Amino acid sequence: MTVLELLLLLIIAGVCGASGKAIAGYFPGGFLASIGVGFVGALLGTWIARAVGLPELFSVNVGGTPFPIIWSILGSALFVALIGLVTGRLFHRRSYV
């Protein structure tokens, strides 16, 4: 895997993580946190999909490494929601009104 392929994989994971964070609600952190949430979401989403017997819906191959887009977004949303439940805090944006 080249540096360009790794960078592309990080960008895809960041976009998937940011999408999952947007679905579940606001979660603190910037793009690096979105990258981490995207990778964790890909692992969690793929694991749940395989356990239930669902097929891989949309996957992007980057340098021979498949990255599941749909399962990453859904897994990210589930991961952020679980973090919100465990910490007992709701992550909302501040209102400056």
C-alpha positions as CSV (number, residue, x, y, z in Angstrom):
1,M,0.0,0.0,0.0
2,T,1.5,3.3,-1.0
3,V,1.3,6.6,0.9
4,L,-1.3,7.9,-1.5
5,E,-3.5,4.9,-1.0
6,L,-3.2,5.2,2.7
7,L,-4.2,8.8,2.6
8,L,-7.2,8.0,0.4
9,L,-8.2,5.3,2.9
10,L,-8.0,7.8,5.8
11,I,-10.1,10.3,3.9
12,I,-12.8,7.7,3.1
13,A,-12.8,6.6,6.8
14,G,-13.0,10.2,7.9
15,V,-16.0,10.9,5.7
16,C,-17.8,7.7,6.8
17,G,-17.1,8.6,10.5
18,A,-18.3,12.1,10.1
19,S,-21.5,10.8,8.4
20,G,-22.0,8.3,11.3
21,K,-21.5,11.1,13.8
22,A,-24.0,13.3,12.0
23,I,-26.6,10.5,12.0
24,A,-26.2,9.7,15.7
25,G,-25.9,13.3,16.9
26,Y,-23.0,15.7,17.6
27,F,-19.9,14.1,19.0
28,P,-16.9,16.2,20.0
29,G,-13.7,16.0,18.0
30,G,-12.4,17.0,14.6
31,F,-11.5,15.1,11.5
32,L,-9.0,12.8,13.4
33,A,-11.8,11.7,15.7
34,S,-13.9,11.1,12.6
35,I,-11.2,8.9,11.1
36,G,-11.0,6.8,14.3
37,V,-14.8,6.5,14.5
38,G,-14.9,5.5,10.8
39,F,-12.4,2.7,11.3
40,V,-14.2,1.5,14.5
41,G,-17.5,1.7,12.7
42,A,-16.2,-0.3,9.8
43,L,-15.1,-3.1,12.2
44,L,-18.3,-3.0,14.2
45,G,-20.6,-2.7,11.2
46,T,-18.9,-5.5,9.3
47,W,-18.9,-7.7,12.4
48,I,-22.7,-7.2,13.0
49,A,-23.5,-7.6,9.3
50,R,-21.6,-11.0,9.2
51,A,-23.2,-12.1,12.4
52,V,-26.7,-11.4,11.0
53,G,-25.8,-12.8,7.6
54,L,-26.2,-9.6,5.6
55,P,-24.2,-9.1,2.4
56,E,-21.6,-6.4,1.9
57,L,-23.6,-3.7,0.2
58,F,-21.0,-1.1,-1.0
59,S,-17.3,-1.6,-0.7
60,V,-14.4,0.4,-2.1
61,N,-11.1,-1.3,-2.8
62,V,-8.1,0.9,-2.0
63,G,-4.7,-0.7,-2.6
64,G,-6.3,-4.2,-2.5
65,T,-7.9,-3.5,0.9
66,P,-11.8,-3.4,0.8
67,F,-13.4,-0.8,2.9
68,P,-17.2,-1.2,3.5
69,I,-18.8,2.2,3.1
70,I,-22.4,1.4,4.2
71,W,-21.4,-0.7,7.2
72,S,-18.8,1.8,8.3
73,I,-21.4,4.6,8.4
74,L,-24.0,2.5,10.2
75,G,-21.3,1.1,12.6
76,S,-20.1,4.6,13.3
77,A,-23.6,5.8,14.1
78,L,-24.1,2.8,16.5
79,F,-20.7,3.4,18.1
80,V,-21.3,7.1,18.7
81,A,-24.8,6.3,20.1
82,L,-23.3,3.6,22.5
83,I,-20.6,6.1,23.7
84,G,-23.4,8.6,24.4
85,L,-25.3,6.0,26.4
86,V,-22.3,4.8,28.4
87,T,-21.1,8.2,29.3
88,G,-24.6,9.4,30.1
89,R,-24.0,12.7,28.3
90,L,-25.8,14.0,25.3
91,F,-23.6,15.7,22.8
92,H,-25.3,18.8,21.5
93,R,-23.9,21.8,19.9
94,R,-23.9,24.9,21.9
95,S,-26.5,27.5,21.1
96,Y,-25.2,31.0,21.0
97,V,-28.6,32.7,20.9
